[in-house]
Amino acid sequence: MENLLVPVMRYAAGAAELAAAVVVSIGMVQALWIYIFRNVCMKCHFNQHVRGRLRLGHALSLALELLIGADILKSALDPSWTELGQLGAIVLIRTVLNYFLLWDMRKISEEPEDEIVA
């Protein structure tokens, strides 16, 4: 059973890392598209700049969660105290980053549109 589980977990961790890279790439392209549209259409009635930042923020948040999952899968294969300590530090850093990213996104999305001037 262990002979089957180890490769499956390695592929799952690799797939999670690949998914994170795809999510960030798509989020960057979407945010860039919104930014370009904002600069071309200066008389838009809604704030495109904020929409782009929020779209990218959501992509980064999802990517951080996927990377945490990949790190957990990798460390579950052959855990040592050193690897568990590194995993704890990585998860803590990524969780704090994700918390403040979501906090900033919530704060931006709650501001009235007339206060958000790009």
N, C-alpha and C positions, 0 to 999 in steps of 0.2 A: 504493500500500500504506500509506503514511504517513497518507493522508487517512482511512483506515479505522481504523488503529491508535490514533490520538489520541483519538477519541471513545470507543472501546472501553475504553481505559485510564482515561479520566475516569469513565465509568460504573462500571467495576470499583472504582475508588477510592471513589466515592460509595456503592456497594453495601457495601463493607467498613466504611465509617463508619456506615452505617445498621445493618448487622449488629452492630457493636459497641454501638450505642445500644440495640438490641433485647436483646442479651445482658445488658447491665447492668440494663436495666429488668426483665427476667424474674428475674434474680438478686436484685434488690432486693425484688421481690414475694414470691419464695420465702423469702428470709431474714426478711422481715416476717411472713409467715404462720407460719413456725416460731417466731419470737419471740412472737407473739400466742398461739400454741398453748402455748408454754412458760409463759406467765403465767397462762393459764386452767387448765392441768393441772399443778398444783404437785407432784403426787405421781408424776410420770413417772419411770420407772426409767432412762432414758437422758438424757443431757444435751442438751436441745434447743438451748440457747443456742450451744453449740459447733458443732452441726450447721448452724445458721443462719449463723454466721460462716464456716464452711468453704464452704458453698454460695455465699455472696456472694464469698468470696475466689476461688473457681474462676471465677465469672462475670467478675470484674474482671481476672483473669489472661488469660482468653480475649479480653476486649475490648481489653486492651493489645496483645496480639499482632495483632489485626485492625487496630488503629490504626497500628501500625508498618508493616504491609503497605500500608495506604492511603497513608501518607506516602511510602513507597518508590515506589509507582506514580505519585503526583503529581510527585515530583521527577524521575522518569525521563522525563517528557514534555519538559521544557525545562530541562535541568540547567545551572546556573551555579555558580561556586565558592561564592557566598553561599548559594544554596539547598542545596548539598551540605554546607556547614558547618552550616547550620541542621538539616538532616536528621540529620547525625551527632550533634548535640547532643540532638535529640529522641529518636532511637533509643537513645542512651546513657542518658538520663534514664528512659525507659520501660522499658528492659531492667533497670536497677538497681531501679526500683520493683517490677517483676515478680519479680526475684530475691528481694528481701526479703519480698515478699508470699508467695511460695511457701515461703520458709524459715520464716516465721511459721506458715503453715498446716501445714507438716510438723511443726513443734515442737508445735503445739497438738494435732494428731491423734495424736501419740505419747505424750502425757501420760496417765497412768492416770486413769480416770474419777473416783476419789475425790479427786484433787487438783484437778480442774476443778469448781469450785463457782461457779455463777452467782448 
